[in-house]
Structure formats: structure tokens, C-alpha cells
Amino acid sequence: MMRVLLLVVAVHGKREPPLGGRHGARLKTYAELGRRRVPPSQNTPDHVKRVYEELDRSVAYFPQTTNRSEAARIVSQIIAHPYGLALLNGRLFAHDGVDLKTIRQFRLLLEASDRRRVKNVVVAHNSASDGRCATVCRDCGHGSHERDRGRRQLPSTLIAKKGGFEERCGVLVPNPYFGTYRERTNSTNYVVRTPWVRRQNQAFWRGRLIEPGKPCMKEKCVPDPNLCAGNLARFEGLSLTLRHPELFDVKALHISPSWTDKAALRNRSCLPTSFATKIAKRLHKVTEPKHRPHNYYARFKMNLHFPGSTTGSYSRNLNHLWSTDAVVLIWKHAAVEHYYRGLAHGVTHLDIDLASAAATAREVLKNQPLVAKLKAGARAVVQDLICPDCLERFLAAALSKIRERHAQNLILDDAGSLRAALRGANCSGLVEYRQSHPTQDDTQLGLHKAIERRVRVVPIPAAKAVRDGEDPACAALVNTVYNV
């Protein structure tokens, strides 16, 4: 299901109290460093330049806004979108009932806007893994395709583009599973960098294998573009362990029963029948329900990455592979994230598929110069593209460029202009989301739900006075934000 959110970011918010816990002093130092404005380097690496050049191209997809009326129209349409999210004066407003993945994104936006002094900006945000720009909709009910498949696209940020950079609409921003600045700062401390000579001569992966496509109907099989893309890749990866166990430790935490049922596989749309039935009867040998922590990945010389199982797009598994000091192998797929322009086959990682995987793994094990080059490339990804400061700086830059592109300073920098722009708009359903004060747990890049539960929902107080033609919810939003 598409999760599209509206975003409005501003600068002046309350500062969080000093961090406590055993990491408090170190995190306070990082926080102060993060607030300093560092002049852009004259020696920016080429891979960083490519990432920001792609950012500029994606922002330029929409025509430049040059007048107040057009800026007001865009702001009004985005705020009225049913997936609306607004961050004004350090306070975040969005529609009630968002999922946990979206709340993770809220936390990144709240922290980045506070630490980076991001100026006011509105943008539609799609947290779905396949990524589509939000569109102006009349029928905006739950499940409506108009929300992201209508004719008129809205300026949007995405966490992935399933079809690659050829999908022009949408500005890519870091996926929420990177964690906040505080979490990301300390996450690499939990990775054990095992010396290369002591590592296992295998490529490692753990994940899940869900449904093998939709059932065939009326003697006709139509491939499911979502379930087939990611799960077929994972199925093929598991087969490598069965055929080359000396090179691959690729196993699944859970495998859908449909993959082990020959009759069911013959009626599924994803797989060549002969290959599927031959491997299916041995899938129990590549099932390992035990969860492995991130530092376990550092025991192997290679780590393998597959596209996501739900839509065949990005997978958060790649977030931490770069910091394991291992060679990263990426299964060939089209989906991209915000930093992928900075990646290069043979420099930061190696692209593989079923036909090339075994030969590539053998080459890694015998070619030490190649290993050194790839490990250095992966370290450059960590240091220049996905470090805590890198992610936060990129997110702030994306928001700033969108604000400038659509002349949002004409509307968002004072209460009167915003109120006039929202005249006739529909702001119903908005609530405020507040993040609890940082605790010692914020030093860990945890995947548990306790992190999301620190964000609580607060109703927006009703407006005391509503003008003619003004939506009460829009008036309440402006009054609450600007205290008027």
C-alpha cells in the first residue's frame, strides 16, 4: 500500500535537553559538531558530486515557480493531500494512524530540521518501497489510485525508485531505517571487524522468502511485478547454497510453504517449472530461523544483498553491509536509493546474478588487489555517503532545494501568507506528532518497536476564530503553529 505523506519543515523549534546515559557526553559533542556550518569542500569526491547532481536533476523535474499565486496553489494542494505531513516551527503535523515505517521517517525529519536549521518547506513524501509521486486527487479515499496515479503530480520525496533513475518524478531521500543522527553515530561501534584472514570464505545473507507470485488464473499466468522481482532473486540465491555450499551461506529465516509445494509452484506465475520443482524439495536445507545480529555479518569475506521481497525494490539490509569491512555483492536489480549514483560496479561493490555469482565469489577469494579496492570503496560509501552527517546534510539539502524551486518562502514564512494560501483547502485529519526526549536507547540503531512508540499523537486545539471560506482545521493548524 502506498504511504504518501506531506512534509512542511521549519527551523525554530525547542531544543532537546542534554543527553544522558553512558554515551551522553560523546553525543553532546557530536550534536554541537553537527550544528556548525562547515563551508563546502573544494575537493568534493566525484562519487559525492554524482549524488548531488542527481538531486539537482530530480528537483528540476518540476517547472520553476516564480509567482505567489502558483506557490500558494502548490502549498495548498500538498497540505490538502490525504497523506499530509507538516513540520512547522519544530512541530510535526500529519494525518492520524500512520504506520511504524512512517513514524521512523518522522524522527529523521524532526531531528534534521532541528539540527540543520532547515527553512520552511512543504513536499509530499512517499514512504512506499516502490516510490511514486503524489498526485492531486478528487477521490482521496483509502486505497484510491488517484493518490499517486493521477494526472497531476505534486513535488514529492521518495525513499526508492523501483524502476531506477529513469523514473524522473520524485526526489530521493534517505530511507528511515538508517536511523536518526544519534542512532547512526553509534551504530558502527557494534560491528566487530574480524581480520580478513580469520573470516569465512563465503558470501553471507539472511532474510525471508514470501509468496512466489500470484496463482495463475484461467490457464493463464501473468507475472506479478512485485512479488516476482524480489522473491525470485532470493529463491535463486538460496539455490546457490545448495549448489555451491563452499562459497555461499545464503539461508532464509522463513520460507513461505508455497515454495515447497510442487503442485502450488506449477500454478504460480514467477518461476520456470523445471527449475523450481528441482530446487523446492531441498529448500528445507537452506532454512535457518535463528536471527543473526549485524556483527555476525563481519565474520564473512562477502555479504550478499537482494532486492526487497514485498515489491522487488530497495531492502534495508544494505544499510549496514557497507560497514562490515567485507566485499559487498549486489544482486542485479533496477531499484535505486538516494546515494546509488555514488556506487560503481568494481569500485564499491560487485553486481551479480545467478549465472555470474559463483565465478565472482571465486574471483574475490583469489584476487587480493580487487578485495582491497572494493573494501576501500565500501569505506568511502560509509564515510562520504551514509555517515550520520552525510545523511542529515543530504536530507536538509533536498528540502532546501525544493523550497527554493517552488518559491515557498513567499507563502510559508509568515502566518498571514500561509492562512491566505490555505483558504478553501481541506486540512481535516491532521494531528501533531511529538518525539519523546532522547534516552540512552537512542544510541543504538535498534529495530524494535519501542523506538517508534516514543512518538506520541497530540490533537490540534480547535481555532477560536474561523473566517468565512476557511476550513476550521486549516485555521487551527496556522493558529497552533504561529500562536495567533
N, C-alpha and C positions, 0 to 999 in steps of 0.2 A: 504494500500500500504506500502511495506517495505521501511523504510528510513534508509539506512545504510550509515554510514559516516566514513571516515578515520581520525584518530587523530594522530598528532605529537605534543608533548609538550616539551617546553624548559623553561629555567629559567630566562634568562637575558632579562627582559622587562622594559619598562618605568614605573615608579611608578605613581600611580594615585595622583592627587592633594588632599590636605586635604579636608575632607568632610565638607560641610556647613550645614545650616539649624538648626533647634532646636535640632536635635539629633546628630549634628556633633561631639561635644566633646566626647560624650559617644562612638560613633562608632570609633573615632580615638583610643580610649583606647582599644576597642575590637580588632582593627586591629593590634595594637602593641602586644597584648597578643597572637594573632593568629600566629605571626611571630616567637615567641620564640620557641626554640626547647626544649620540655619537655621530659626527659627520660621516657621510658615506665614503667608503674607501675608494681611492682612485685605482686600486688594484683588485677590483672585484673579479673572482674566478669566473671563467667562461660558463661553467655549469650553473652558477647563480644568475648570471646575466640572462641565460636562456629561460630560466624560470620566470623572471620578472618581465622579459619580453613577451612571453605568453600571457602573463597577467595583463599587460597593456593591450594586446590584441583582443582578449576576451572582453575587456571593459569597453573597447571601441566598437564592439558588435552593435550596440545601440547608438543611434544618432545623438550628437551632442545637443543638450538642452541649453537654450540661450535666453529664454524669457521667463518671467514669473508665472504666467498662466500655464505654460507647459510644465514647468516644475511643480506647480500646485496640483495639476492633474495626475502626474505620476505618483506624487506623495499620497494623494487621496486614494488612488486605485490600489496601491500597495497596502496601505493601512487597512483598507476595507476588505482585503483578501481574507478568506476564512482561515487560512493558516497563519494569520498575522503575528508578528513578534516585534516588540518595540523596546529599545533600550534608550531611555531618556534621562539625562542627568544622573547617570549611575544606577537607574532603576529599570528593571526589565519587565515589560508587559507583553503577554501573549495569550492566546486562547486557552481556556481551561482543558485539561485532560490530555496533555501531550504525553508521549511515551518517554521511556527512560533514555533512549538514544538522543532524543531531542533535548532533554534536560542536561545531558553531558555537554551538548553544544552551547546551551545557555551559560554553563560555568566558564567555558573558554571565552565567550564573548564578554561576560561580566568582568572577568579578570583583565582581558586585553584592553577593554575600553577604559578601565580604571588606571592601569599602569602605563598605557601608551598615550593617554590624553587624546583619544580619537574624537574628532569633531562630529557633530550631529549628522546622522546619515540614515536613510531608510532603504531597505532592499528586501526582496523576497528571498527566502532561504529554503532550499530543498535538502532535507537530510536523508532522502532515499538513496540507496546504493547505486541505482542506475541513473539517477540525476536527470531531471527535466526542468526547464524554466517554468515558473509560474505563469499563468495566463489569466487575463481578465475573464471573469465568468458571471453569467446571469444565474444559471442553475449551479449553486455552490454547495449543494447538499453533500452529505457523506458519500464517498465513492464516485462523485461526479467527475467525468473525464475533462470537463471544462476547466477544472482547477489547474491542470498542467498540460492540456492538449487542445486548448482553444486556439483561436487565430491570432490574438493579440498578446504577444509575450511581454512580460514585465522584467525589469532588471533583477537578476537573480544570482545568488551564490549557491554553489553545489559542492558536495564533498567528493564526487566522482562523475566521470562521463563514461558510460558503458561503451559507447561507440568510438571513443578516442577523441583526439583533438580536432577531428573533422567535424564533430558536433560543436558548432560555433557558439551557440547561445549558452550563457552561464559562466560565471566567474568562479573558478575552483578555489576553495579554502581548505585548511587542514581538517581532516576527519576528527570527530570528537574523541576517538579512542587514544589519541596521542596524550590526552590528559592536560590538566592545567599547567601553568608555568611551574608551580611549586611541585606538583607530582612529577613532571618531566625532569626537573632539575635533579632529582634524586633517584630516578628510575634506573639509571645505568650503574648505580652503586650496588645493585642487587644482581648484576651479571658477573658470573665467575669466568674470567678469561683463561681457560685452560691452555697451557702451552701446546703449540701445534703438534709436536711430536707425540704428545700423550692423547691426542684426540682420536676418535674412531674414524676409520676410512670409509665413511658412509655419508649419504645425504639424508637428513632427518626431516620429518614432518608429522604433525598430529592435527587432526581435525575431524569433521563429520561428513558423512555421505548421506544425503537425503534422497528424496524420490527421483527415480530415473525417468523423468519426463511424464507427460500426461498419457493416460490409456488411449489406445487407438480406437477410433470410432468409425463404424460402418465400413470396415475393411480398408480404412484409410488412416495413415499415420502422418500427422503434421508435427514436426519437431517443435517443442516448447523452447523458445529462445532464451527463457530464463533458467529453467531447471536443467536443460541440456548443457548449456555453456560451462557452468562451473562444475557440475557433478560428473559429467563425462570426463573432464580433465582429472578430477580426483580419482575416478574409477581407474583410469589409465595409469595414474601414479601409483595406486595400490598394486596394480599388476606388476610394476617394476620390482617390488619387494619379492613377489613370488618367482619372478624370472631371474633376478639378479640380487639375491639377499646379501651378497658380499658388498654391494655398492649402495643399497638403499634400505633405510629403516623408515619406510613410509607406511603408517598404520592409522586406522580410524578409531576414534573414541566410541563412535556409534555408527552403525550401518543400517539403513532402512531395510526391513525384511523383503521389500520388493526386489532388491538387488540379488538376493539369494534364492528367489523363486523362479525357476526356469520358465514356467508357464506364464508368469506375470511379465518377465522380461521380453518374451516374444510378442507381448501385446503392448509394449511401451515404445515411445517414439524416438528415444535418444540413441540407441546402440545398435551396431551391426550384430545380428542374432548369433552368428557363429562365434565371434569373439566374446560376446557377453556370456553365453552359456558355458563356454570353456573355462572362463575365469570365475564365474559366480560360485561354483561348487567349492572353491577353495578360499573364498573371502573370509571364512572364519579364522584362517591363519594370519590374517592381517588386521585383526580386531584387537585393540588394547584399550580397555575402558579407563585405565589409570591416567589421570591428568598429570602432565609434566610441567613444572614451573619454568619460567623463562631462562633461569641459569642452567637448566639441563641442556638447552639448545647449544650451549657453548662447549659441550663435550664432543661435538662432531665437527668435521672439517668442512662440511657443506650443509646448508639449510635450504630447504625447498619451499617455494611459495606457489600456491594455486589461486586461481580466481575464486570469488565468493560462491558459496553454494546456493544462495537464495536467488540471485539474479545473474550470476556469472560476471559480476563487476568487481569492485575492489574487495579486498579482505584485510581486516585489521591485523592479521598475523604478520604482515610485512613490516608494521611499525617498529617492532623490536628486533627483527632479524639483522638489521644493519649494525647493531651494536654488539653482536655476538663474536665479532672478530673471526668470522667464518666466511667462506665463499658463498655468496647468495645466488641460487639458481631460481629463475622465474619462469614458470610455465607460460608459454606464449598465449597472450590474450590481448584484446583491443582496449580494455578499460584503462583509464588514466586517473591519477590524482594530481594535486596541485604542484607537486615537485617532480613529476615524471619527466619534464623537459630537461632536467638536470641529470637524468640517468642515461647510460650508454652501454650497450652490449659490448663486453670485452674490456670495459673500463671499471664500471661499478658492479656489474653482475654478469651472468651468462643467461641468455634465453635458451630454453629447451622445449622439446615436445617428446612424444612417445618414441619417435624414430631416432632422435639425437641424444636422449638422456643418458644412456649407458656409456656411449663414446665420450660424451662431455665429462662425465664423472671420472672416467679413467684418465682423461687428459689432465684434469685438475690434480689428481693424485700423483702424477709423474712430472708435472711441469711447475717447478718452484717459482721461476720468474713470473709466470702467469698468476700464480697464487698471490705473490707479493703485490702485483699490480692491482688485482681485484680487491685484496684486503685494504690497500691504500685508498682505492676508490670508494669502498664502503665507509671507511672512516671519514672521507670527505663529505659523504652524504650526511653522516651524523653531525659533523662539525659545521657544515655550511648550509644545510637544507632543513634538517629536522631537529636541530638543537632547540632548547627552550626559547632562547631569544630569537632564533630564526623563525620559528612558527608564529610567535607572537608578533614579530615585526612584519611578517608577510600578511597576517590577518589584518593588522592595522593599516597596512599599505593598500590592501584590496578595498577596504571600507572607505579610505580617504579618496582613492581614485574614483570610486562610484559616486561619492558625494560631489566631487568636482565635475564629473562628466555630466551630471544631471542638475547642476546649479542648485543643489539643495540648500545652500546657505541662504538663498532668497526666501525660503519657507520655514526652515527648521530652527533658525537661530533666535526666534522670539515667539512668545505665546500668541500675539495677535495674528501674525502671518500663518502660523500653523492652524489656528482656530478658523481663519478665513478659508484656508485650503480644504479643511475637513467639513465645511458646510455642505450638507447633502450626502455626506459619506455615512457608512454604517460601521460603527466600531463595537457593536454588541459582541459579547462573549469574551472580552479582554479581562484578564486578571493580572495581578502583579506576582512575579516570581522573585523570591529573595533567597540568597545563599547564606547559610549559617556561617558564623565566624570560623576561620581556619583552625584546625586542630592538628595534633601530632599525626593523625592518619593522613593528612593531606600531603605528607612527604612520600607517600607510597603510590605507585601507579596501579592502584587496585582495580579489579574488575567486578567487585562485589557491589550490590545494590545500595549499601549504606552510603556510598558517596552521593548517589542521586537523591537519596532521601534527605540530604542536608538542604536541598532546595525546597522551600515551602511556598504554598499558594496563599495569597492575601487578596481579598476582594478590593476593588477600586471603590472608594467612597463616592456616593452619588453627588452630582453637581448641585449646588444650591440655587443656581440660576441658569436657565437654558433659553437661548434666544430663538426667535422664530426661524424655522427651517433647519435647526441644528439638532443633530442626533444627541440624546442625553448621554450616551456612552462616550461619544467624542468629546463633549463638553467636560465630562468627568475626567477623561484622560488628560486634557490640557490643564484643567484646574489642579489636578493631583501633581502633575509634573512641575508646573511653574508656580504653584501655590498662589493662584489668583482667584 
